[in-house]
């Protein structure tokens, strides 16, 4: 078996590639044929093989074999197919044809039967040549003869050598030697008439059962083709057939038939049949802007945006992404037709991803075991498990995932993909979706997306389309004019118009040309276009075809041929004749996956509007609801029941779909189904039950206001006492979600007094304790937690939650050691209960508390463990917050590149998830990292984004104040007094509305001090000292450090060295700066300044301090402090006469300042930065020293 899908029956052919007859296990074990290329094939041969498939994929003619898909051999169950076929071999799947090739046919055919075969070959050649295609390898072995009841039908099967005449490579002189025309064997130019010569060879073989030229060697056959005339001994065939054969075999191509039409006339074919089964093939003409956008998106690395390509039916979305899929490496294309009702969607998605050459062979160890065990998991855990597997795959592989017609997928599948979109994008997977704009978009919840709408063809693109599609025998300029006059130049509508021209018999063959003959009636029809042509098409159908077309129109989704056969109660062979009639009349299309769709939406709607047989509709719905042997979704069946007014049947069908969605935890889809169910006119009992389900889902999704609204509606319904209590529980949960803790607590307390409860007494106590904590009553909350833990009836999960709550209580009361103890207790229970998600959260909390205690090594140890646990869960929220913690860790280690990378990844996840909570903290932290790294442009950009988000969200203003404070620090470093004043004024405006203003006051005073420094005003040490005391009282460690450094700098400026020294050696300050490279370096730098000014009295050498300062940051990220320290060292060594060391530090300082200033792209900001008094002084001194030392 190949790829766990295609079961080999036998090998049926061998040549450049090998042919295998198979059963397709994913398609009801139907027979199909695999054409497989050897794994040793070179790039040129592989490209030719792919182009063969693409050519067949674009051509639509009843006498050309159908192809279904193109793929690689990934697995073959260790069965050695042949010496050349192996892992990596390319193959394509085509239809199974139960017939014989012409060379296997005996001599039992009559002349009339042979003429019929030749006519069919000529009709195919007419089709190919009309669209610029030379077949190039016409021979007996490439034509299969099917015996259909009392008639024969031929199929061309091998398109390996076909060429588009526009792209003809004159150096290509390939073919089968017995069939090759003289001009192909020599150096003369050749054209489509080489196919007529080959057809002459076939006809000659039918007459004489041998080739016109045979020999012992290829050279002798070639010479015969070039120099000899074939013999035509007497035979039983008519003179007309002999003369046709002679003309086909003429050495001079100009003496052969000039067109297939001319040949068909000689064969006695009616001219009306020349364009029979004449369907315009697909030709890809690049919508250059759209194609370049897709190409650009595929080249992007670490871009968290999803590309969404939109357009109505026929705008070329599918053709565009198929071109990308077939011509680029590492691309996975998922189509709607890949999903079958007989197979679970999660298994299909997993198979589409892993059964690719670039993923499958990278699967190793635990991941491979996880995938193998995945299929045996209970349905309820499959979705979460699949998300985890996909997350792990994406971490090890980089690829492009394209999902075509995304908004037409089943809602459960859409919801799943929307959930994993952030997993894909944060792991650098390029995600491209297409959406049909005739239907509602389903990508509105994607927070990070680039949307592009496909535009109509330009005049040049229309010309290219027509010229590439039609040969010179057509009036191409007139066709271009008709297209531009009667369509909007959208590819699908151009295709529709051209096929309508065929339907209206506008193409008229005459001599060697095909003229465009539009009657007045046809022009009127094209002007009115839609409705009248639709009427005419429907009128032209047989009764059976009309009935089938109405049946197809009942469904929003595309049906398969198998589904239609099941509904119509006809064999596949019978239904195919009806389908052929519908295709021929340009009413439907059948794609390579045997899915049926109408050629236009308007045609579907027109046929649907004419379907008034309600009994038929209900019969179809009943038939579908009683069986699973079809691919029609339950919501489609429910819609049919609803259309005929059978609402209870509709509800029963939707309930099946809801149960499936419930088991898969696709909450968004559950919401959609339940909202529809409660809108149906059903009994109050059913409505009540489904409203409860709807409330439950809304609470899970955090839609608390909608849950409260539904609960208010429930008040007007006849509820039992149990149902009333259920409402109370849901109302309390919703109120907690909206932060109305007081009212939530009141409800829980009233439930506690009830004799009978739907939830346990301890659960109620836990909810009350949670409310008390949020209401700032930690002691009351702690007492309730103790009672829960003392109870012998408390279940393990509730015990874990209670320990976790106690950890939060101790954190709030600053009892950090106790907080760690309780979080660890919670963690142990979660691990024992195998609750990986909550174990991840508890482990993360332990790390957070260690971090607050200043034990960063232990903090990172627990975060690492949390991240490992999260790999088993795949929670993006937890991943985001663990990355935030890592960012903080690296920030305080002064590894700013790592900090920025972790903050950025966290931000990407939260942005893709649409989370506001936590995102503002990440933005501010990222901005602070950019600020410290002197990436001022980036810091300003991030701070602007944070300010915009916080200003509109109306959440806690503390983060907004922090954002403005950081803005002030940026503008201070850029020496922009004007912008710094604006920031200070904004913060002052906030004081009018703030009840607790100490932190805000301290921020304003600190920035005001910086403003004074820029304006060269002296600072008040007494005021700074008072503010330091406020920082201590408020336990604001960050501002306490900042004020201490500012106080020390100011004291040094006025030579108050003892004050500076005491401030820098204050106990709490030393604790805060310990293990922080930046702070330790800053402290040593200032101590060096003090030592220098004190002439070394009672202090170490100032150079020792400065070298110690440099040692702290020499291996860390560059900051403003870096150049200050290197300059101080340069100055000190220069004063001592150590010119070598001085020169090193002078060069380093100049490089640092050049680097930092060039990073500032805004010219005004860069100018302000360099014009700063201190920097200007330093640059001048550096230049002077360089001159002196030279």
Secondary structure, DSSP 8 states (H G I E B T S, - for coil): -BTTTEEEEEEEEESSEEEEEEEETTTTTEEEEEEEE-TT--HHHHHHHHHHHHHHHH---TTB--EEEEEE----TT----SS--TT-EEEEEE---SEEGGG--S---HHHHHHHHHHHHHHHHHHHHTTEE-----GGGEEEEEETTEEEEEE---TT-EEGGG--TT---S-GGG--HHHHSSS---THHHHHHHHHHHHHHHHSS-SS--SSHHHHHHHHHH--------SS-HHHHHHHHHHT-SSGGGS-SSHHHHHHHTT--GGGTTTT----------HHHHHHHHHHHH-SS---EEEEEE-TTSSHHHHHHHHHHHSSSEEEE-GGG--TTS-HHHHHHHHHHSSHHHHTT--HHHHHHHHHHTTS-HHHHHHHHHHHHHHHHHH---EEEETTGGGS-HHHHHHHHHHHHHHHHTT-EEEEEEETTS--S-TT-SSEEEEE-----HHHHHHHHHHHS-TTB-HHHHHHHHHHHS---HHHHHHHHHHHHHTT-EEEETTEEEE---HHHHHHHHHTHHHHHHHHHHTS-HHHHHHHHHHHT-SS-EEHHHHHHHHT--HHHHHHHHHHHHHTTSEEE-TT-EEEES-HHHHHHHHHT---HHHHHHHHHHHHT--SS---HHHHHHHHHHTT-HHHHHHHHHHHHHHHHHTT-HHHHHHHHHHHTTS---HHHHHHHHHHHHHHHHHTT-HHHHHHHHHHHTTS---HHHHHHHHHHHHHHHHHTT-HHHHHHHHHHHHT-SS-SS-HHHHHHHHHHHHHHTT-HHHHHHHHHHHHH-TT--HHHHHHHHHHHHHHHHHTT-HHHHHHHHHHHHHHHHHTT-HHHHHHHHHHHHHHHHHTT-HHHHHHHHHHHHHHHHTT--HHHHHHHHHHHHHHHHHTT-HHHHHHHHHHHHHHHHHHT--TTHHHHHHHHHHHHHHTT-HHHHHHHHHHHHHHHHHH---HHHHHHHHHHHHHHHHHTT-HHHHHHHHHHHHHHGGG-S--HHHHHHHHHHHHHHHHHTT----HHHHHHHHHHHHHHT-HHHHHHHHHHHHHHHHHTT-HHHHHHHHT-HHHHHHHTT-HHHHHHHHHHHHHHHHHTTTTTS--HHHHHHHHHHHHTTS---HHHHHHHHHHHHHHHHHT-HHHHHHHHHHHHHHHHHHHHT--SHHHHHHHHHSHHHHHHHHHHHHHHHHH-
